[in-house]
Amino acid sequence: MSLTTSHREPLAQEVTGKLRHAISSGLWAVNARIPSEQELMKELGVSRGTLREAIKSLAHAGMLEVLRGDGTYVRATSEIAGATQKLIGRYGNKHVVEVRLALDTQAARLAAHNATAAQKGEMRTLLADRRRAWDTNDTAGWVANDWAFHLAVARASANPLLAELYESFGNVFRTDLEAHSGGQGIGCPQEGHEDLLAAIEARDPDAAFETVAENLNE
C-alpha cells in the first residue's frame, strides 16, 4: 500500500485517512510501533507539523498511543474500537458480560437468517481448527480460533454496524477467553459452538439464541 498523498482534500485530513487505512488494513498491527516520524514524513511528503496533527487526531480517537521517548503504537483498528476500549475501563466485568450477551445473541439470531454458504463453511473450518487446538493443548490456537468463530458469526449477521461493535470488544473478549482457558492446559470444554453452528445451518434463530445464551451463562 502506498501512503503517497494527492492533495485533493485538506492535507492533515488526507494524512489522517492514510494512517487510518494503514491501521485498519492490518499494515500496522495492533500493539506494533508505527514507522518513525522521519520515515513517514519522507513517504508522505509532508511536514512534521502536519504529520503530528494527524497522529494526534488518531491518538485522541484511541487508535494510536504516543509514548514519549519510545514511539507511537497502534492500540485499536478503528475509532469505535478505540472508544470502546476507553469505555470498558470505566465499567465492571458484569456490565461487559451483559453487553456481550446482547451482541452475541443478536448476532446469532441474524446469522441464522443471513449467513451465506461460504460463511458457514468458514465457521466449520474454524471449529475444526479449534478442536485440533484443544486436542493438542494449544491454548493460543484455541483462543485465536474461538475468537475468530465468534467474529465470523457477527459478520454473518449481515449487519456491519453490529459486526464492527463486536470487533471493538475484541481485546477484552480475548482476554476473557485466555483467563478461562486455565493454567494447566485448556480449562474450557472441547465442545462449545457446534450447536450454534447447527442452528445457523438449520436457519433456526431461536435455537441459535438459546445456545449462545446457555454458553455465556455458563
C-alpha positions, 0 to 999 in steps of 0.5 A, spaced: 500 500 500 502 506 498 501 512 503 503 517 497 498 523 498 494 527 492 492 533 495 485 533 493 482 534 500 485 538 506 492 535 507 492 533 515 485 530 513 488 526 507 494 524 512 489 522 517 485 517 512 492 514 510 494 512 517 487 510 518 487 505 512 494 503 514 491 501 521 485 498 519 488 494 513 492 490 518 499 494 515 500 496 522 498 491 527 495 492 533 500 493 539 506 494 533 510 501 533 508 505 527 514 507 522 518 513 525 516 520 524 522 521 519 520 515 515 513 517 514 514 524 513 519 522 507 513 517 504 508 522 505 511 528 503 509 532 508 511 536 514 512 534 521 507 539 523 502 536 519 504 529 520 503 530 528 496 533 527 494 527 524 497 522 529 494 526 534 487 526 531 488 518 531 491 518 538 485 522 541 480 517 537 484 511 541 487 508 535 494 510 536 498 511 543 504 516 543 509 514 548 514 519 549 521 517 548 519 510 545 514 511 539 507 511 537 503 504 537 497 502 534 492 500 540 485 499 536 483 498 528 478 503 528 475 509 532 469 505 535 474 500 537 478 505 540 472 508 544 470 502 546 476 500 549 476 507 553 469 505 555 470 498 558 475 501 563 470 505 566 465 499 567 465 492 571 466 485 568 458 484 569 456 490 565 461 487 559 458 480 560 451 483 559 453 487 553 456 481 550 450 477 551 446 482 547 451 482 541 452 475 541 445 473 541 443 478 536 448 476 532 446 469 532 439 470 531 441 474 524 446 469 522 441 464 522 437 468 517 443 471 513 449 467 513 451 465 506 454 458 504 461 460 504 460 463 511 458 457 514 463 453 511 468 458 514 465 457 521 466 449 520 473 450 518 474 454 524 471 449 529 475 444 526 481 448 527 479 449 534 478 442 536 485 440 533 487 446 538 484 443 544 486 436 542 493 438 542 493 443 548 494 449 544 491 454 548 493 460 543 490 456 537 484 455 541 483 462 543 485 465 536 480 460 533 474 461 538 475 468 537 475 468 530 468 463 530 465 468 534 467 474 529 465 470 523 458 469 526 457 477 527 459 478 520 454 473 518 449 477 521 449 481 515 449 487 519 456 491 519 454 496 524 453 490 529 459 486 526 464 492 527 461 493 535 463 486 536 470 487 533 471 493 538 470 488 544 475 484 541 481 485 546 477 484 552 473 478 549 480 475 548 482 476 554 476 473 557 477 467 553 485 466 555 483 467 563 478 461 562 482 457 558 486 455 565 493 454 567 494 447 566 492 446 559 485 448 556 480 449 562 474 450 557 470 444 554 472 441 547 465 442 545 462 449 545 459 452 538 457 446 534 450 447 536 450 454 534 453 452 528 447 447 527 442 452 528 445 457 523 445 451 518 438 449 520 436 457 519 433 456 526 434 463 530 431 461 536 435 455 537 441 459 535 439 464 541 438 459 546 445 456 545 449 462 545 445 464 551 446 457 555 454 458 553 455 465 556 451 463 562 455 458 563 
